[in-house]
Amino acid sequence: MKLLTYSAEGKEKVGVLTPCGKKVVPLDKNGFDYKDMNDLIDRMTDEDKKKIEIISRAENAEGVLDIESVKKEAPIPEPKQDIICLGINYWAHAEESVRYKKEAFDGDRKFPVYFSKRVNRASADGDVIPSHSDIISTLDYEAELAVIIGKDAKNVAKEDAYKYVFGYTVINDVTARELQTRHKQWTFGKGLDGFTPMGPWIVTADEIAAPPVLTIKSFVNGEPRQNGRTDMFIHDIAYVINELSQGMTLKAGTIIATGTPAGVGMGFTPPKFLKAGDVVECEIENIGKITNRVE
């Protein structure tokens, strides 16, 4: 099922999308008191989940709204902690990255590159991406599959990793390339306000086979840019959950962005960086699409 955060009646609420994708069933009007998506992830029981699945299909559910009548928010507007991101997790993206930085590529990626992405508030489908043109000129996009952890994970074996996955969503890991390269680490260049479009909802893990094999694409002003697949990971989801959970507790609600395929702006010759007015679409098969305009 698809769970979303939306604004209606002056409040942010959590709901479930109907199977047709055109209606939202408010959970607060159907017997659930989750205050937000983080609370739902923390407290939703298997019995609750079954009930929510039933009301998503019920013709007599209370307070059903047209999806077009609500403002979709990022599914987790304010993550509990920084998002854990993987850098260089597709071979072709590794090659375009070192080419842009004019570095030698040795083809060796034995260990993942991890970094944190600061998020004051995640942007929703339809929100603008601020260009921050007063401090940057090399604004880039990165379509990524995001994994949401469903329960506290510590010392998780690879074979058990998917038992800890709550669901999946789409993230655009917007990046200021000159800040990323200038500072020799990625916190500043990845963490500016508005640099985390996310959504349009969370698809629960039971809807997607494990490991997920999903097409991931991006477009800028309708022009195809990225076209990859999630079975092209250098380090897969089970590996990442296993490794990170050794000595680090992944709390329920933790978001892991799994890296981006080739085709980002810096990968072209000359580079195709974003500018004000550009429209960026990031789409993942069986999950959905987020569209954001640069301002």
Residue frames as qw, qx, qy, qz and C-alpha x, y, z in Angstrom:
[[0.000, 0.888, 0.459, 0.000, 0.00, 0.00, 0.00],
 [0.379, 0.453, -0.010, 0.807, 0.95, 3.62, -0.41],
 [0.397, -0.728, -0.425, 0.363, 1.15, 5.79, 2.71],
 [0.349, 0.531, 0.108, 0.764, 1.44, 9.54, 2.40],
 [0.216, -0.513, -0.383, 0.738, 1.65, 12.76, 4.35],
 [0.142, 0.559, 0.484, 0.658, -0.63, 15.52, 3.10],
 [0.018, -0.165, -0.339, 0.926, -1.96, 18.90, 4.15],
 [0.228, -0.510, -0.637, -0.531, -5.68, 19.54, 4.41],
 [0.451, -0.792, -0.376, -0.166, -7.84, 21.72, 6.63],
 [0.063, -0.890, 0.297, -0.339, -4.72, 23.59, 7.72],
 [0.664, -0.537, 0.511, -0.097, -3.06, 20.51, 9.19],
 [0.338, 0.450, -0.807, -0.180, -0.54, 17.86, 8.15],
 [0.835, -0.120, 0.353, -0.405, -2.01, 14.38, 8.27],
 [0.115, -0.291, 0.915, 0.253, -1.15, 10.82, 7.30],
 [0.767, 0.280, 0.152, -0.557, -3.31, 8.82, 4.94],
 [0.522, -0.068, 0.810, 0.260, -3.42, 5.83, 2.66],
 [0.310, 0.329, -0.448, -0.771, -3.91, 5.98, -1.09],
 [0.822, 0.213, 0.370, -0.378, -6.76, 4.01, -2.58],
 [0.699, -0.014, 0.627, 0.343, -5.82, 1.30, -5.13],
 [0.511, 0.749, 0.363, 0.215, -6.97, 3.51, -8.01],
 [0.547, -0.034, -0.008, 0.836, -4.49, 6.18, -6.89],
 [0.013, 0.551, 0.307, 0.776, -7.08, 8.96, -7.08],
 [0.538, -0.725, -0.187, -0.387, -8.30, 9.11, -3.48],
 [0.239, 0.350, -0.680, 0.599, -6.77, 9.55, -0.03],
 [0.658, -0.555, -0.488, -0.147, -8.25, 7.91, 3.05],
 [0.089, -0.701, 0.413, -0.574, -7.43, 9.95, 6.19],
 [0.544, -0.047, -0.799, 0.251, -6.24, 7.68, 8.97],
 [0.009, -0.035, 0.535, -0.844, -7.29, 10.08, 11.73],
 [0.579, 0.018, 0.021, -0.815, -10.94, 9.82, 10.66],
 [0.835, 0.059, -0.463, -0.291, -10.84, 6.04, 10.55],
 [0.877, -0.465, -0.103, -0.071, -9.74, 5.11, 14.04],
 [0.802, 0.048, -0.161, 0.573, -6.00, 5.83, 14.02],
 [0.253, -0.960, -0.081, 0.090, -4.25, 8.50, 16.08],
 [0.743, 0.012, 0.101, 0.662, -0.79, 8.66, 14.50],
 [0.085, -0.861, -0.097, 0.491, 0.51, 12.20, 14.84],
 [0.313, 0.765, -0.413, -0.383, 2.80, 11.90, 11.80],
 [0.849, 0.345, -0.386, -0.106, 4.56, 9.35, 9.59],
 [0.237, 0.457, -0.758, 0.400, 7.41, 8.83, 12.05],
 [0.502, -0.183, 0.577, -0.618, 4.85, 7.99, 14.72],
 [0.891, 0.210, -0.049, -0.399, 3.09, 5.59, 12.34],
 [0.652, 0.438, -0.610, 0.104, 6.35, 3.79, 11.59],
 [0.034, -0.385, 0.742, -0.548, 7.09, 3.54, 15.31],
 [0.449, -0.033, 0.627, -0.635, 3.67, 2.29, 16.37],
 [0.737, 0.212, -0.270, -0.582, 1.93, 0.55, 13.49],
 [0.559, -0.210, 0.790, -0.137, 1.28, -3.08, 14.40],
 [0.046, 0.002, 0.894, 0.446, 0.61, -5.93, 11.96],
 [0.114, 0.587, 0.785, -0.162, -3.05, -5.71, 12.97],
 [0.097, 0.740, 0.087, -0.660, -3.08, -1.96, 12.27],
 [0.016, -0.364, 0.647, 0.670, -1.53, -2.57, 8.87],
 [0.091, 0.286, 0.926, 0.229, -4.23, -5.07, 7.95],
 [0.097, 0.731, 0.564, -0.371, -6.93, -2.62, 9.02],
 [0.038, 0.670, -0.192, -0.716, -5.37, 0.20, 7.00],
 [0.058, -0.107, 0.824, 0.554, -5.20, -2.03, 3.93],
 [0.097, 0.511, 0.854, -0.005, -8.90, -2.83, 4.38],
 [0.090, 0.796, 0.337, -0.495, -10.00, 0.80, 4.74],
 [0.071, -0.455, 0.463, 0.758, -7.96, 1.77, 1.67],
 [0.064, -0.096, -0.854, -0.508, -10.36, -0.42, -0.31],
 [0.049, 0.507, 0.791, -0.338, -13.55, 0.31, 1.63],
 [0.071, 0.543, 0.480, 0.686, -16.23, 2.27, -0.20],
 [0.401, -0.818, -0.345, -0.225, -17.59, 3.56, 3.12],
 [0.608, -0.134, -0.290, 0.727, -14.31, 4.82, 4.62],
 [0.148, -0.889, -0.333, 0.278, -14.69, 8.12, 6.45],
 [0.136, -0.874, 0.114, 0.452, -13.53, 11.43, 5.02],
 [0.720, 0.145, 0.467, 0.493, -12.19, 10.20, 1.67],
 [0.058, 0.823, -0.085, -0.558, -10.55, 13.01, -0.32],
 [0.758, 0.639, 0.036, 0.127, -9.63, 13.47, -3.97],
 [0.755, -0.190, 0.063, 0.624, -5.83, 13.34, -4.29],
 [0.340, 0.495, 0.218, 0.770, -6.01, 16.54, -6.34],
 [0.308, -0.840, -0.230, -0.382, -7.70, 18.39, -3.48],
 [0.705, -0.677, 0.023, 0.209, -4.83, 17.95, -1.01],
 [0.216, 0.859, -0.459, 0.070, -1.27, 19.23, -0.86],
 [0.953, -0.027, -0.226, 0.198, 1.08, 16.25, -0.91],
 [0.271, -0.867, 0.416, -0.049, 3.99, 16.66, 1.51],
 [0.350, 0.446, -0.820, 0.078, 7.18, 14.64, 1.63],
 [0.766, -0.297, -0.542, -0.175, 6.17, 11.32, 3.24],
 [0.659, -0.499, -0.316, 0.466, 8.55, 12.02, 6.13],
 [0.186, 0.927, 0.075, 0.316, 8.72, 15.83, 6.12],
 [0.150, -0.821, 0.457, -0.306, 11.07, 16.04, 9.10],
 [0.824, 0.093, -0.543, 0.130, 13.28, 12.96, 9.41],
 [0.722, -0.682, -0.084, 0.077, 14.36, 12.09, 12.95],
 [0.586, -0.532, 0.353, 0.499, 18.02, 12.12, 11.91],
 [0.179, 0.621, -0.500, -0.576, 20.16, 12.97, 8.91],
 [0.918, 0.331, 0.004, -0.217, 19.54, 10.76, 5.88],
 [0.574, -0.419, 0.628, 0.317, 22.25, 8.13, 5.39],
 [0.649, 0.688, -0.108, -0.307, 23.39, 8.25, 1.76],
 [0.805, -0.091, 0.443, 0.384, 25.54, 6.07, -0.43],
 [0.232, 0.813, -0.299, -0.443, 27.90, 7.78, -2.83],
 [0.269, 0.524, -0.754, -0.291, 29.27, 6.10, -5.94],
 [0.584, -0.057, 0.759, -0.282, 27.00, 3.04, -5.76],
 [0.814, 0.518, 0.250, -0.078, 26.63, 2.48, -9.53],
 [0.706, -0.133, 0.344, 0.604, 29.73, 1.76, -11.65],
 [0.393, 0.593, 0.373, 0.595, 28.79, 4.10, -14.50],
 [0.210, -0.953, -0.121, -0.182, 28.16, 6.95, -12.05],
 [0.691, -0.570, 0.187, 0.402, 31.55, 6.26, -10.44],
 [0.623, 0.175, 0.382, 0.660, 33.16, 6.69, -13.86],
 [0.158, 0.783, 0.296, 0.523, 31.38, 9.97, -14.66],
 [0.471, -0.876, -0.085, 0.056, 32.14, 11.30, -11.20],
 [0.661, -0.447, 0.259, 0.545, 35.89, 10.82, -11.43],
 [0.491, 0.430, 0.409, 0.638, 35.87, 12.12, -15.00],
 [0.071, -0.918, -0.238, -0.310, 34.25, 15.36, -13.83],
 [0.534, -0.827, 0.123, 0.126, 36.74, 15.69, -10.97],
 [0.512, 0.733, -0.440, 0.083, 39.62, 14.86, -13.34],
 [0.519, -0.526, 0.654, -0.164, 40.72, 11.97, -11.15],
 [0.300, 0.278, -0.883, -0.231, 41.99, 8.55, -12.14],
 [0.834, -0.149, 0.094, -0.523, 39.45, 5.73, -11.86],
 [0.023, -0.428, 0.903, -0.031, 40.97, 2.52, -10.55],
 [0.662, -0.079, -0.597, -0.447, 37.73, 0.55, -10.70],
 [0.402, -0.067, -0.817, 0.407, 38.11, -0.39, -7.04],
 [0.438, -0.435, 0.050, -0.785, 35.02, 0.07, -4.87],
 [0.433, -0.045, -0.879, 0.192, 35.43, -2.61, -2.20],
 [0.167, -0.428, -0.672, 0.581, 33.72, -0.54, 0.45],
 [0.081, 0.813, 0.519, 0.254, 30.74, 1.82, 0.23],
 [0.179, 0.208, -0.147, 0.950, 31.02, 5.58, 0.52],
 [0.255, -0.696, -0.666, 0.081, 28.64, 6.77, 3.24],
 [0.140, 0.152, -0.143, 0.968, 27.69, 10.35, 4.03],
 [0.012, 0.576, 0.696, -0.428, 24.93, 12.20, 5.88],
 [0.055, 0.451, 0.406, 0.793, 22.48, 14.54, 4.21],
 [0.009, -0.261, -0.523, 0.811, 21.13, 17.23, 6.51],
 [0.130, -0.486, -0.664, -0.553, 17.42, 17.87, 6.14],
 [0.157, 0.020, 0.397, -0.904, 15.67, 20.69, 7.96],
 [0.637, 0.353, 0.457, -0.511, 12.54, 19.78, 6.03],
 [0.385, 0.056, 0.800, 0.457, 12.17, 17.49, 3.04],
 [0.325, 0.294, -0.202, -0.876, 10.51, 19.00, -0.04],
 [0.646, 0.293, 0.643, -0.288, 7.39, 17.50, -1.56],
 [0.391, 0.336, 0.696, 0.501, 6.41, 16.55, -5.07],
 [0.121, 0.834, 0.437, 0.315, 5.61, 19.88, -6.72],
 [0.381, -0.855, -0.023, 0.351, 7.75, 22.03, -4.41],
 [0.453, 0.853, -0.233, 0.114, 10.48, 24.23, -5.84],
 [0.836, -0.147, -0.075, 0.522, 14.20, 23.52, -5.63],
 [0.090, -0.968, 0.065, 0.225, 15.99, 26.72, -4.57],
 [0.757, 0.565, -0.139, 0.296, 18.92, 27.42, -6.88],
 [0.616, -0.684, 0.046, 0.388, 20.97, 29.17, -4.16],
 [0.656, 0.617, 0.114, 0.419, 22.47, 31.12, -7.07],
 [0.130, -0.953, 0.200, -0.188, 24.08, 33.58, -4.68],
 [0.482, -0.643, 0.595, 0.007, 26.56, 30.91, -3.58],
 [0.601, -0.078, 0.763, 0.226, 26.54, 28.17, -6.26],
 [0.442, 0.538, -0.311, -0.647, 26.46, 27.76, -10.05],
 [0.340, 0.237, -0.881, -0.230, 26.74, 23.97, -10.46],
 [0.625, -0.066, 0.466, -0.622, 23.38, 22.67, -9.28],
 [0.313, 0.191, -0.882, -0.296, 22.82, 18.98, -9.98],
 [0.808, -0.141, 0.049, -0.570, 20.15, 16.29, -9.58],
 [0.135, 0.270, -0.953, 0.038, 20.40, 12.63, -8.48],
 [0.787, -0.176, -0.195, -0.558, 17.40, 10.28, -8.64],
 [0.127, 0.313, -0.892, 0.301, 17.64, 7.66, -5.90],
 [0.691, -0.371, -0.578, -0.226, 15.72, 4.82, -4.29],
 [0.165, -0.499, 0.535, -0.661, 15.30, 5.49, -0.59],
 [0.585, -0.207, -0.783, 0.043, 14.85, 2.69, 1.94],
 [0.404, -0.589, 0.211, -0.668, 12.92, 3.39, 5.16],
 [0.283, 0.100, -0.899, 0.319, 13.81, 1.25, 8.17],
 [0.555, -0.469, -0.425, -0.540, 10.74, -0.05, 10.01],
 [0.776, -0.623, -0.096, -0.039, 12.16, -1.13, 13.37],
 [0.250, -0.842, 0.477, 0.040, 15.36, -0.59, 15.30],
 [0.924, 0.328, -0.178, 0.085, 18.13, -2.53, 13.55],
 [0.249, -0.785, 0.563, -0.071, 21.31, -3.63, 15.33],
 [0.266, -0.375, 0.882, 0.107, 23.73, -6.37, 14.22],
 [0.789, 0.366, 0.210, -0.447, 21.42, -7.47, 11.42],
 [0.556, -0.114, 0.741, 0.359, 22.47, -10.46, 9.31],
 [0.136, 0.226, -0.525, -0.810, 22.31, -10.02, 5.54],
 [0.175, -0.242, -0.904, -0.305, 19.69, -12.73, 5.23],
 [0.139, -0.625, -0.694, 0.329, 17.45, -10.87, 7.70],
 [0.174, -0.132, 0.042, 0.975, 17.94, -7.37, 6.30],
 [0.219, -0.286, -0.500, -0.788, 14.61, -7.06, 4.47],
 [0.408, -0.556, -0.715, 0.114, 12.72, -7.90, 7.68],
 [0.308, -0.518, -0.278, 0.748, 13.74, -4.41, 8.82],
 [0.066, 0.066, 0.387, 0.917, 12.58, -2.55, 5.72],
 [0.290, 0.484, 0.549, -0.616, 9.33, -0.63, 6.18],
 [0.569, 0.716, 0.403, -0.039, 9.10, 0.64, 2.64],
 [0.534, 0.036, 0.346, 0.771, 10.53, 2.67, -0.21],
 [0.215, 0.895, 0.258, -0.293, 10.25, 6.15, -1.65],
 [0.630, 0.560, 0.134, 0.522, 11.89, 8.39, -4.26],
 [0.367, -0.790, -0.017, 0.491, 14.54, 10.98, -3.36],
 [0.547, 0.747, -0.023, 0.377, 16.27, 13.61, -5.48],
 [0.683, -0.497, -0.060, 0.532, 19.67, 14.06, -3.82],
 [0.316, 0.919, 0.055, 0.229, 20.14, 17.61, -5.08],
 [0.767, -0.321, 0.034, 0.554, 23.81, 18.63, -4.97],
 [0.142, 0.971, -0.162, -0.105, 25.94, 21.76, -5.29],
 [0.926, 0.218, -0.094, 0.295, 28.95, 20.31, -7.09],
 [0.367, 0.659, -0.329, 0.569, 31.42, 23.12, -6.40],
 [0.490, -0.640, 0.362, -0.468, 30.70, 22.97, -2.67],
 [0.988, -0.118, 0.084, -0.062, 31.00, 19.19, -2.75],
 [0.829, 0.336, -0.131, 0.427, 34.43, 19.29, -4.41],
 [0.111, 0.779, -0.258, 0.561, 35.73, 22.46, -2.74],
 [0.519, -0.626, 0.378, -0.443, 35.31, 21.17, 0.80],
 [0.298, 0.358, -0.884, 0.031, 36.51, 17.60, 0.08],
 [0.067, 0.229, 0.924, -0.297, 33.43, 16.22, 1.85],
 [0.078, -0.360, -0.696, -0.617, 29.76, 16.37, 1.05],
 [0.125, -0.536, -0.696, 0.460, 27.82, 17.71, 4.04],
 [0.068, 0.527, 0.069, -0.844, 27.58, 21.32, 2.84],
 [0.175, 0.224, -0.601, -0.747, 27.09, 20.61, -0.86],
 [0.272, -0.252, -0.893, -0.253, 24.32, 18.08, -0.20],
 [0.256, -0.474, -0.743, 0.397, 22.63, 19.75, 2.76],
 [0.044, -0.029, -0.019, -0.998, 21.43, 23.17, 1.64],
 [0.427, 0.329, 0.539, -0.647, 17.80, 24.04, 2.33],
 [0.684, 0.501, 0.035, -0.530, 15.44, 22.52, -0.21],
 [0.253, 0.540, -0.761, -0.256, 17.94, 19.91, -1.42],
 [0.143, -0.041, 0.983, -0.109, 15.85, 16.86, -0.48],
 [0.654, 0.071, -0.200, -0.726, 12.74, 16.43, -2.64],
 [0.097, -0.086, 0.978, -0.161, 11.08, 13.20, -1.51],
 [0.596, 0.239, 0.407, -0.649, 7.91, 11.28, -2.30],
 [0.323, -0.430, -0.127, -0.834, 5.31, 11.19, -3.48],
 [0.805, -0.422, 0.083, -0.408, 4.54, 8.52, -0.84],
 [0.227, -0.437, 0.866, -0.081, 5.98, 5.43, 0.82],
 [0.814, 0.090, -0.441, -0.368, 5.28, 2.09, -0.83],
 [0.705, -0.496, 0.453, -0.229, 5.32, -0.58, 1.88],
 [0.102, -0.514, 0.828, 0.199, 7.91, -3.32, 1.54],
 [0.569, 0.147, 0.799, -0.129, 5.34, -6.08, 0.99],
 [0.596, 0.714, 0.180, -0.320, 4.44, -4.50, -2.35],
 [0.418, 0.782, -0.454, -0.091, 7.95, -4.87, -3.81],
 [0.975, 0.001, -0.178, 0.133, 9.96, -8.07, -4.20],
 [0.347, -0.835, 0.422, 0.057, 13.21, -8.30, -2.27],
 [0.273, -0.425, 0.019, 0.863, 15.74, -7.46, -3.47],
 [0.421, 0.759, 0.279, -0.410, 14.00, -4.76, -5.50],
 [0.444, 0.029, 0.569, 0.691, 14.67, -4.70, -9.23],
 [0.194, 0.843, 0.430, -0.259, 13.23, -1.36, -10.31],
 [0.489, 0.494, 0.233, 0.680, 13.92, 1.02, -13.16],
 [0.273, -0.751, -0.225, 0.557, 15.05, 4.45, -11.98],
 [0.450, 0.520, 0.364, 0.628, 14.93, 7.46, -14.31],
 [0.120, -0.674, -0.222, 0.695, 15.27, 11.21, -14.33],
 [0.394, 0.634, 0.450, 0.491, 14.28, 13.89, -16.83],
 [0.191, -0.495, -0.123, 0.839, 15.10, 17.59, -17.10],
 [0.359, 0.477, -0.102, -0.796, 12.57, 19.64, -19.08],
 [0.874, 0.313, 0.129, -0.347, 11.37, 16.34, -20.54],
 [0.518, 0.617, -0.592, -0.022, 14.84, 15.29, -21.72],
 [0.954, -0.256, -0.151, 0.036, 15.82, 11.79, -20.51],
 [0.015, 0.821, -0.521, 0.234, 18.91, 11.98, -18.33],
 [0.227, -0.373, 0.873, -0.219, 19.21, 8.93, -16.06],
 [0.868, 0.061, -0.225, -0.439, 18.05, 5.41, -16.83],
 [0.126, 0.405, -0.876, 0.229, 19.30, 2.73, -14.46],
 [0.794, -0.284, -0.439, -0.309, 18.05, -0.21, -12.47],
 [0.490, -0.706, 0.368, -0.355, 18.38, -1.03, -8.81],
 [0.971, -0.134, 0.161, 0.118, 19.98, -4.41, -9.47],
 [0.631, 0.610, -0.159, 0.453, 23.00, -2.43, -10.73],
 [0.446, -0.864, 0.191, -0.137, 24.04, -1.44, -7.20],
 [0.419, 0.522, -0.683, 0.291, 27.68, -2.01, -6.35],
 [0.060, 0.029, -0.840, 0.539, 26.62, -2.62, -2.75],
 [0.360, -0.433, -0.664, -0.493, 23.05, -3.86, -2.36],
 [0.468, -0.620, 0.003, -0.630, 20.50, -3.04, 0.32],
 [0.910, -0.369, -0.191, 0.002, 21.11, -6.17, 2.39],
 [0.701, 0.162, -0.249, 0.648, 24.85, -5.48, 2.43],
 [0.046, 0.543, -0.116, 0.831, 24.30, -1.89, 3.51],
 [0.661, -0.587, -0.052, -0.464, 21.85, -2.70, 6.34],
 [0.927, -0.195, -0.224, 0.230, 24.13, -5.47, 7.55],
 [0.589, 0.248, -0.223, 0.736, 27.24, -3.30, 7.53],
 [0.102, -0.577, 0.079, -0.806, 25.72, -0.13, 9.00],
 [0.731, -0.546, -0.122, -0.390, 23.96, -2.02, 11.78],
 [0.830, -0.094, -0.355, 0.421, 27.24, -3.44, 13.08],
 [0.449, -0.198, -0.284, 0.824, 27.93, -1.03, 15.91],
 [0.151, 0.009, -0.051, -0.987, 25.34, 1.54, 14.75],
 [0.257, 0.441, 0.810, -0.288, 21.67, 1.24, 15.66],
 [0.082, -0.184, -0.501, -0.842, 19.45, 2.17, 12.72],
 [0.254, 0.245, 0.603, -0.715, 16.39, 3.56, 14.44],
 [0.316, 0.576, 0.750, 0.073, 12.89, 3.02, 13.08],
 [0.218, 0.932, 0.217, -0.193, 12.27, 5.72, 10.51],
 [0.373, -0.544, 0.467, 0.589, 15.89, 5.89, 9.37],
 [0.678, 0.705, 0.077, -0.192, 16.11, 6.80, 5.68],
 [0.557, -0.351, 0.564, 0.498, 18.88, 5.32, 3.53],
 [0.553, 0.746, -0.095, -0.359, 19.37, 6.79, 0.04],
 [0.892, -0.088, 0.410, 0.168, 20.98, 4.08, -2.05],
 [0.362, -0.358, 0.506, 0.696, 22.91, 6.09, -4.66],
 [0.516, 0.683, 0.089, -0.509, 22.24, 7.32, -8.17],
 [0.802, 0.246, 0.437, 0.323, 22.84, 5.87, -11.64],
 [0.380, -0.110, 0.330, 0.857, 24.79, 7.58, -14.41],
 [0.137, 0.624, 0.571, 0.515, 23.35, 10.57, -16.23],
 [0.263, -0.801, -0.310, 0.440, 23.62, 13.35, -13.69],
 [0.289, 0.955, 0.039, -0.053, 24.43, 16.83, -14.95],
 [0.246, -0.796, 0.506, 0.223, 28.15, 16.69, -14.20],
 [0.715, -0.066, 0.668, 0.197, 28.45, 13.52, -16.29],
 [0.621, 0.715, 0.306, 0.100, 27.86, 15.27, -19.62],
 [0.480, -0.292, 0.260, 0.785, 30.48, 16.98, -21.79],
 [0.066, 0.366, -0.468, 0.802, 30.04, 19.85, -21.27],
 [0.037, -0.255, -0.844, 0.471, 28.12, 19.42, -17.97],
 [0.255, -0.497, -0.510, -0.654, 24.37, 20.06, -17.96],
 [0.149, -0.172, -0.660, 0.715, 23.78, 21.73, -14.63],
 [0.027, -0.719, -0.694, -0.015, 20.36, 22.95, -13.52],
 [0.116, 0.115, -0.003, 0.987, 19.25, 26.54, -13.89],
 [0.293, 0.305, 0.474, -0.773, 16.25, 28.55, -12.75],
 [0.622, 0.335, -0.136, -0.694, 13.10, 27.43, -14.55],
 [0.358, 0.233, -0.886, -0.182, 14.25, 23.85, -15.18],
 [0.817, -0.220, 0.123, -0.518, 11.80, 21.09, -14.28],
 [0.121, 0.385, -0.911, 0.080, 13.30, 17.91, -12.82],
 [0.876, -0.143, -0.072, -0.455, 11.43, 14.61, -12.70],
 [0.002, -0.390, 0.908, -0.156, 12.68, 11.59, -10.73],
 [0.833, -0.001, -0.102, -0.544, 10.77, 8.38, -11.26],
 [0.107, -0.308, 0.941, -0.089, 11.08, 4.84, -9.92],
 [0.515, -0.076, -0.728, -0.446, 9.09, 1.92, -11.26],
 [0.567, -0.410, -0.714, -0.030, 6.23, 0.74, -9.01],
 [0.336, -0.400, -0.465, 0.714, 6.78, 3.62, -6.60],
 [0.153, 0.900, 0.389, -0.125, 6.05, 6.90, -8.34],
 [0.507, 0.446, 0.120, 0.728, 7.41, 10.18, -9.61],
 [0.239, -0.778, -0.254, 0.523, 8.35, 13.51, -8.06],
 [0.439, 0.619, 0.274, 0.590, 8.49, 16.69, -10.13],
 [0.371, -0.757, -0.181, 0.506, 10.21, 19.85, -8.96],
 [0.438, 0.811, 0.112, 0.371, 11.02, 23.15, -10.62],
 [0.590, -0.134, -0.179, 0.776, 14.23, 25.05, -9.96],
 [0.034, -0.943, -0.295, -0.152, 13.67, 28.57, -8.72]]
